[in-house]
Amino acid sequence: MRNLARRASSFARGLAIPCALALTACDAEPPGLNPFRAEVCPHAAPTPDFPITPTDARTTSAEVALANLDAQLIGYRGLLAASPTDPERAAAVVDRLLTRAQFLGRPDDFDEALAISETVLDARRSVAALTLRARVLSALHRWGEALALLDEAEAAGASADVIQRSRDTIEVAIGTADLEAVLARADAWALAAPSVASHGARANALWKLGRHDEADRAFVAAMATYRDVAPWVVAWSDFQRGVMWSESANRPELAIDLYRAAVERLPAYHVAVVHHSELAAEDEAIALLEPVSERAGDPEAKGLLATLLTSRDAARSSTLRASARQMYEDLLARHRAAYAEHGAEFFLNVVDQPAEALALALENLEDRPTAGAFELAVQAAFAARDRALACSLVDRARREATPTPVFCQTMHDAFASCH
């Protein structure tokens, strides 16, 4: 609920490229001069010199896509039941479970994928079993375990290039990657084998480097290679572009049409509905959130709907809040790493429990010290009235984080509060 936090908090998120890629180059600034000021650390990316438009692609309807996915799961589950330790059959089921979990907000699908991958790995620690388990653990943000399994898979004979791409994905996500090296590998991959995956890897690296225009073009190039008619990847691409422009580049006006396109293509796309609803007019947001909050096992939509209904229907808002809180508590008990960030945002922005939010935000920061994780932890520390901790986090962020224009705006305001 990052855009919701931007509306409610004095610390707006921004994207900037300050003194080099970390702010340590600003250490020579005169005392008291804000190192996150806009002329040093831009609070928004410049306007691109080309239009930012959603993907123009013909895909099957959402209803057909959902029916096909469910039918495939039934079929592949039947095959797996006949041979429960077969890595190929297991991968077919897990791939579809992870798709459904990602798009429809179905945490129970994570549980099933986790159990399947464990059964396969227990039977034999083959390359296929190791990489399958690593993929599931990565989806649940169990990064260290996933990286260890990738190392084991490479030692067992897995393709070094394939393993490196998986490592790159994880290390970019947790903020520890050498982004220039990741980009160089993605460039070579896209040149040798242009595809959604290779151009998508380029887009992700360019995004994290703050090169938003180039990243958007790379997303478009990825979609130009797409030859399927299923809507999942197309909706995902527009959603990712929206997140980049809104929550990294601090240009939400460029994201709104991208979010809307993703939601129109897949109305049940849980996380896209949430992000679009944070920027949309309130009536539109409520209409979109209502059906998704009922169907999804992920409580994020329910929490946002509760917030939007506060002044319209206090009783229903309270019921939704209580339900969402119970769901978060259950998910945090089952998959804490995967839901720590969103749980922190919920406790901070929806139920106003800053102590719980701070504990989760600090766990998330320890797990992945990214610019976004620092922003959330600083906001939670101020909300919990722990000014000393908040200011120490601002100082750490200045030294450790790869800045983005939302990060710079957030830290500019936080630094001013500390000094």
Summary of the structure (lengths in Angstrom):
residues: 419
radius of gyration: 21.2
end to end distance: 27.9
largest distance: 70.0
contacts: 1516
relative contact order: 0.14
helix: 72%
strand: 0%
